Amino acid sequence: MITVHGRATSSNVQLVMWTVGELGLEHRRLDVGGSFGGTDTPEYRAMNPNGLVPVLQDGDVTLFESVAIMRYLAARYGEEGFWPKDPAKRASLDQWAEWGKVTFSPAVLNIFIQLVRMREADRKPAAIAGAAREVGRLARILDDRLGEGPYLDGAAFTFADIAVGALLYRYMTLPFEKAETPRLDAYYKRLTQRPAFARHVMVSYESLRAK
Ligand SMILES: N[C@@H](CCC(=O)N[C@@H](CS)C(=O)NCC(=O)O)C(=O)O
């Protein structure tokens, strides 16, 4: 059975759990990290020397880095529609998966840090405005790419939708002025109708709010 180490409120754990849910894999998730602790033990550091969540264990395979875990699960358990075998087709999706992880998600997290992780008194309006402009620019790029969808690949829901969509609940629910992106809005609505997204990504972040 698959074990995922990581608290449900971590966006990187959510990305892995969404994948596990989409693939219908038998699993258990252990509350580790944040207020649960557990990442400083020698046993945990042997699995992930960074002391971060998530970590995946699947038989003899132990992995850290959420998107590497997602690609592993997709390659091992995903069907053709989810993880295309053709390298060129897969790469054209993977470039968006990479963009989701290294470009779009950090931009959303910048806003998240300002609006949730920082106390109101410490927030900097100029930093919030700058972060909102940047994430808006990226949201418009995604809106263009999505076209009429329904998904990044068109008809099929793929691994790339997970890397791109993992931060969309936070993006959509954080209170700041958003770019006009009707196709991205429709895409988000479709994601919210997927049971694995609703269960593992639409998770309250109130417990992460700075007091
Ligand atoms: N690049 C890593 C980043 C992992 C990471 O930063 N995890 C955060 C939670 S989202 C963490 O472990 N924070 C400390 C903790 O929760 O104890 C990944 O994608 O898995």
The ligand as a MOL file (V3000), in Angstrom:
LIG
                    3D

  0  0  0     0  0            999 V3000
M  V30 BEGIN CTAB
M  V30 COUNTS 20 19 0 0 0
M  V30 BEGIN ATOM
M  V30 1 N 9.7340 21.2750 -3.6040 0
M  V30 2 C 9.1380 20.5380 -2.5100 0
M  V30 3 C 8.7150 21.5330 -1.4650 0
M  V30 4 C 8.2200 20.8630 -0.2050 0
M  V30 5 C 7.7990 21.8830 0.8420 0
M  V30 6 O 8.2170 23.0480 0.8210 0
M  V30 7 N 6.9310 21.4410 1.7630 0
M  V30 8 C 6.4590 22.3130 2.8300 0
M  V30 9 C 4.9320 22.2410 2.9440 0
M  V30 10 S 4.0970 22.7980 1.4890 0
M  V30 11 C 7.0240 21.8230 4.1560 0
M  V30 12 O 7.4060 20.6870 4.3030 0
M  V30 13 N 7.0330 22.7170 5.1490 0
M  V30 14 C 7.4550 22.3680 6.4770 0
M  V30 15 C 6.4330 21.5590 7.2310 0
M  V30 16 O 5.2600 21.4280 6.7950 0
M  V30 17 O 6.7900 21.0660 8.3130 0
M  V30 18 C 7.9620 19.7070 -3.0270 0
M  V30 19 O 7.3600 20.1040 -4.0400 0
M  V30 20 O 7.6400 18.6510 -2.4650 0
M  V30 END ATOM
M  V30 BEGIN BOND
M  V30 1 1 1 2
M  V30 2 1 2 3
M  V30 3 1 2 18
M  V30 4 1 3 4
M  V30 5 1 4 5
M  V30 6 2 5 6
M  V30 7 1 5 7
M  V30 8 1 7 8
M  V30 9 1 8 9
M  V30 10 1 8 11
M  V30 11 1 9 10
M  V30 12 2 11 12
M  V30 13 1 11 13
M  V30 14 1 13 14
M  V30 15 1 14 15
M  V30 16 2 15 16
M  V30 17 1 15 17
M  V30 18 2 18 19
M  V30 19 1 18 20
M  V30 END BOND
M  V30 END CTAB
M  END
